[in-house]
């Protein structure tokens, strides 16, 4: 009679331990799940350019925003009033500089450190977690956390090659981005704590993108809240590198 009892006890112990083993996740395993949830590495790499058209609701007015991305780290955004037909104002990031359009159309370039930060964040093509080792980033798993609205998330701390820190919360079920937090540095020395929430994931060319994004910025200035409505995402439209080049001053 002792053998069945011991066997049952051993089986019970195994059943007790299995869930605990299943919960343990490594950074590599979570990132692999994240890449698969987005559509897989092959589908991601098949996209060479992205054009995103959005309406951004701000506390003051609505903006029309068009974002252009091209591998490996070319980025341009044009924005202006959503109504009235005013010309959109550009800024961009290329291999040599990050430039902005100031009052009167004056072109200014950011200091080298700020440009490196912009390349790591804005000009990142696939997302901070994809190929993070090759990019020179550091990623650590900070555990799990339940965000407002329910649902567990994996909490990942990303330190980029340029030294920027972002905390990324991935939905524990879907492994898609739920929230990013960190410090946002803007030209002119302006600095905010930022919380960006992602939702409304839809598939484009076999890859999932968030169509609903909201952001809240807090700092010395009054709280700024933005809601971004994505109208369309187009991929693999030919783009000349000159679109991102720094204009003559």
BELHU-V36475 format. One record per pair of residues at least 4 apart in sequence whose ideal C-beta (glycine too) atoms are under 8 Angstrom apart, sorted by the first residue. I is the first residue (numbers start at 1). J is the second residue. Records with the same first field share a line. If there is no record, write none. Layout:
BEGIN
I=J / J
END
This chain:
BEGIN
1=5
2=6
3=7
4=8
5=9
6=10
7=11
8=12
9=13
10=14
11=15
12=16
13=17
14=18
16=20
17=21
18=22
19=23
20=24
25=29 / 30 / 141 / 154
26=30 / 141
27=31 / 139 / 140 / 141 / 156
28=32
29=33
30=34 / 141 / 154 / 156 / 170 / 175
31=35 / 129 / 130 / 132 / 139
32=36
33=37 / 175
34=38 / 129 / 130 / 170 / 175 / 176
35=40 / 41 / 44 / 129 / 130
36=40 / 175
37=174 / 175 / 176 / 208
38=43 / 44 / 127 / 130 / 176 / 207 / 208
39=43 / 44 / 203 / 206 / 207 / 208
40=44 / 206
41=45 / 130
42=46
43=47 / 205 / 206 / 207
44=126 / 130 / 207
46=205 / 206 / 236
47=205 / 207 / 235 / 236
48=70 / 71 / 235 / 236
49=68 / 69 / 70 / 71 / 235 / 236 / 237 / 238 / 239
50=67 / 68 / 69 / 125 / 233 / 234 / 235
51=66 / 67 / 68 / 69 / 233 / 234 / 235 / 237
52=65 / 66 / 67 / 69 / 230 / 232 / 233
53=64 / 65 / 66 / 230 / 231 / 232 / 233 / 234
54=64 / 65 / 66 / 67 / 228 / 229 / 230 / 231
55=62 / 63 / 64 / 65 / 82 / 228 / 229 / 231
56=62 / 63 / 64 / 65 / 79 / 226 / 227 / 228 / 229
57=62 / 226 / 227 / 228 / 229
58=62 / 63 / 224 / 225 / 226
59=224 / 225
61=81 / 82
62=81 / 82 / 83
63=79 / 80 / 81 / 82
64=79 / 80 / 81 / 82 / 88
65=77 / 78 / 79 / 228
66=77 / 78 / 79 / 88
67=75 / 76 / 77
68=74 / 75 / 76 / 77 / 78 / 239 / 243 / 244
69=74 / 75 / 123 / 125
70=74 / 125 / 239 / 241 / 243 / 244
71=125
72=125
73=93 / 94 / 95 / 119 / 123 / 124 / 125
74=92 / 93 / 94 / 95 / 123 / 239 / 241 / 243 / 244
75=92 / 93 / 118 / 122 / 123 / 244
76=90 / 91 / 92 / 93 / 243 / 244
77=90 / 91 / 92 / 122
78=88 / 89 / 90
79=88 / 89
80=86 / 87 / 88 / 89
81=86
89=101
90=101
91=98 / 99 / 100 / 101
92=98 / 99 / 243 / 244 / 245 / 246
93=97 / 98 / 99 / 115 / 118 / 119 / 122 / 123 / 244
94=98 / 241 / 244 / 245 / 246
96=246
97=109 / 110 / 115 / 246
98=109 / 110 / 114 / 115 / 118 / 119
99=107 / 108 / 109 / 110 / 246 / 247
100=107 / 108 / 109 / 110 / 187
101=105 / 106 / 107
102=106 / 107 / 108
106=249
107=246 / 247 / 248 / 249
108=187
109=115 / 246
110=114 / 115 / 118 / 187
111=115
112=116
113=117 / 162
114=118 / 185 / 187
115=119
116=120 / 161 / 162
117=121 / 160 / 162 / 163 / 164 / 185
118=122 / 123
119=123 / 124 / 162
120=124 / 128 / 135 / 137 / 160 / 161 / 162 / 164
121=128 / 160 / 164 / 166
124=128 / 135
126=130 / 131
127=177
128=132 / 135 / 137 / 158 / 160 / 166 / 168
129=139 / 156 / 158 / 168
131=135
132=137 / 138 / 139 / 158
133=137
135=160 / 161
136=160 / 161
137=158 / 159 / 160 / 161
138=158 / 159
139=156 / 157 / 158 / 159
140=156 / 157
141=154 / 155 / 156
142=155 / 156 / 157 / 167
143=155
144=152 / 153 / 154 / 155 / 172
145=152 / 153 / 155 / 169
146=150 / 151 / 152 / 153
147=151 / 153 / 169 / 178 / 179
151=171 / 172 / 173 / 178
152=171 / 172 / 173
153=169 / 170 / 171 / 172 / 178 / 179
154=169 / 170 / 172 / 175
155=167 / 168 / 169
156=167 / 168 / 169 / 170
157=165 / 166 / 167 / 168
158=165 / 166 / 167 / 168
159=163 / 164 / 165
160=164 / 165 / 166
164=182 / 183
165=182 / 183
166=180 / 181 / 182
167=180 / 181 / 182
168=177 / 179 / 180
169=177 / 178 / 179 / 180 / 181
170=175 / 176 / 177 / 178
171=175 / 176 / 177 / 178
174=201
176=198 / 201 / 208 / 210
177=198 / 210
178=197 / 198 / 199
179=195 / 196 / 197 / 198
180=194 / 195 / 196 / 198
181=193 / 194 / 195 / 196
182=193 / 194
183=191 / 192 / 193 / 194
184=191 / 192 / 193 / 194 / 217
185=190 / 191
186=190 / 191 / 192
190=219 / 221
191=219
192=217 / 218 / 219 / 221 / 224
193=217 / 218 / 219
194=215 / 216 / 217
195=215 / 216
196=213 / 214 / 215
197=213 / 214 / 215
198=210 / 212 / 213
199=210 / 211 / 212 / 213
200=210 / 211 / 212 / 230
201=208 / 209 / 210 / 211
202=208 / 209 / 211
203=207 / 208 / 209
204=208 / 209 / 233 / 234 / 235
205=235 / 236
207=235
209=230 / 233
210=230
211=229 / 230 / 233
212=228 / 229 / 230
213=227 / 228 / 230
214=225 / 226 / 227 / 228
215=225 / 226 / 228
216=223 / 224 / 225 / 226
217=223 / 224 / 225 / 226
218=223 / 224
239=243
241=245
END
